[in-house]
Amino acid sequence: MPSAAIIIPCRLESTRFPRKLLHPVRGKPLLLWVAERVAAQAPGLPLYFAVDHDLLAAPLRAAGFQTIMTDPRHASGTDRLAEANRTVRAAQVINVQADEPLVTGAQIRLLAALIAGPEPMATLATPFRTAADFLNPNQVKVVFAPAGGRALYFTRSPIPFARDRAGRVDDAWVCAHPCFKHLGLYAYHADLLERFSALPPGRYEQIEKLEQLRVLENGHSIAVGLTDEATIGVDTLEDAAKFEAWLS
């Protein structure tokens, strides 16, 4: 039984970008770019892929990666993680997203250090650099306590709100104030991960459509670590093109 392991939940179908994990980038599925990146960046941690279809498992297995077949009916990646960890049995689970091909070893090590502490869940944040990103509802914001780095709230709204400017901010204001973007990288103590799907959905979770709010609304703490390293999350065909351009 490993003390910590990386488990990457993988779902075949995607609403905004159908079958994006199989989308070829330079002739190789996006999922394999992620798998090779994580294996190279975090060689000391066991790595598993929690898949919901043989079409995802086949290229991973052919490349030598370990896969665990999970129920395709899961409502969330967190539920998929919990099912997979019943096989892996890790005390701490690090969740890297299957569509984040630029995750770094430093980010993974930071998550591992945070989840080795008392908080049952951990995640990462990075400073916003532009007002356009800060005001974009698809860029999730997090506010957290300066002492101890525990999350206070996650939201799609621009927070903190610049009251003296009636909310009208520019790049300089965003860079000068504590405005942080939430990165979709998580780590869990196994017991919280196992209980997550049984927790009642939160009021704010249902309004914001942010699953991590369920943890806060049910009285659990989330540790937040800071990183200055950029990532590219592939949610659209345009994002895939950005990643391919980055490779060049």
Helices and strands as residue ranges (DSSP letters): E 4-10, G 20-22, E 24-25, E 28-29, H 30-41, E 47-51, H 54-62, E 66-69, H 77-88, E 92-95, H 105-115, E 121-127, H 131-135, E 141-144, E 151-155, G 163-165, H 171-176, E 180-189, H 190-196, H 203-208, H 213-217, E 222-226, H 237-247
